[in-house]
Every structure is written in C-alpha cells, then in structure tokens.
Amino acid sequence: MEILRVGNVNYISLTDLAKYQNSSAPSFTVKNWLRRIITIDYIGLWKEIHNPDFNLVEFDQIKTEYGRNYFAMSPSQ
C-alpha cells in the first residue's frame, strides 16, 4: 500500500485500504464504511474545516437520513 505525502502530511487511500481488505469487491467495503454515522460525522467536520464552499444545508439533510436502514451514500455524494 502506497502512502501519499503532501507537505508534512501522510495520506492513505481509502480505495487502497478497501482493496487490501477485500480485493474481489473493494466497493462493498467503501459502501459499508460510508454507511456509518461516525464516518458521516467525520466527513462533515473535515469538510467544514477544509472547504469554505461546503454546503451545510445539504449536509444537514444527509444527517437527518443516516442511521436509517434505507440510507446509502456514494463517494460522489
């Protein structure tokens, strides 16, 4: 697994981690990770800190739905 270095910060690709855990279906691992409430909260906080154009209204709509059985989120969302 490759570690990407940007400035003084190291990054590990979620896709690489998913391939390591489940090489035949890495997208399943990513989808499960994106369903977790703590993941959504983390992504929202990270976006608020690092993205001045982050749409808080749209994110609040996502937060009202996560945790429900039908909730599914894709990387593009």
ABEGO torsion letter per residue (X at the ends): XBBBBBEABBBBBAAAAAAAABAABAAAAAAAAAABAAAAAAAAAAAAAABAABBAAAAAAAAAABGBAABBBBAAX
